[in-house]
Amino acid sequence: MAIREQVPKPLRGPAGFASLAVMLLGIVVGYILTMVGITLYLGLDPIQQGAVSSVEAIGVTAVGIGAFVAGYLGWRGFNYFAY
């Protein structure tokens, strides 16, 4: 039995909208963190030059990519419950 069939029909709509919210939040946060991580890695931060090490910058970029993946999974969840 599929997960969609285990979720009661009245809760399928809210589950779809929750997945849509996860997608939007994941893409926004993922974009911001990925761009900040790349900026820090390249040393383009205007506030303090060299305040963040390259390992920390790669960590920020990895968290951003992870948020992108969560956004993609939210999109997949939305498509799963919406149709």
SULCOR-V514158 format. One record per residue. RES is the residue in one letter. SS is DSSP state (helix for helix, strand for strand, loop for the rest). PSI is psi as a letter, one per 40 degrees, with the letter a starting at -180 (* if undefined). Layout:
((RES;SS;PSI) (RES;SS;PSI))
This chain:
((M;loop;h) (A;loop;i) (I;helix;d) (R;helix;d) (E;helix;d) (Q;helix;d) (V;loop;h) (P;loop;i) (K;helix;d) (P;helix;e) (L;helix;e) (R;helix;d) (G;helix;d) (P;helix;d) (A;helix;d) (G;helix;d) (F;helix;d) (A;helix;d) (S;helix;d) (L;helix;d) (A;helix;d) (V;helix;d) (M;helix;d) (L;helix;d) (L;helix;d) (G;helix;d) (I;helix;d) (V;helix;d) (V;helix;d) (G;helix;d) (Y;helix;d) (I;helix;d) (L;helix;d) (T;helix;d) (M;helix;d) (V;helix;d) (G;helix;d) (I;helix;d) (T;helix;d) (L;helix;d) (Y;helix;d) (L;helix;e) (G;loop;f) (L;loop;e) (D;loop;h) (P;loop;e) (I;loop;c) (Q;loop;h) (Q;loop;h) (G;loop;e) (A;loop;d) (V;loop;h) (S;loop;i) (S;helix;d) (V;helix;d) (E;helix;d) (A;helix;d) (I;helix;d) (G;helix;d) (V;helix;d) (T;helix;d) (A;helix;d) (V;helix;d) (G;helix;d) (I;helix;d) (G;helix;d) (A;helix;d) (F;helix;d) (V;helix;d) (A;helix;d) (G;helix;d) (Y;helix;d) (L;helix;d) (G;helix;d) (W;helix;d) (R;helix;d) (G;helix;d) (F;helix;d) (N;helix;d) (Y;helix;d) (F;helix;d) (A;helix;d) (Y;loop;*))
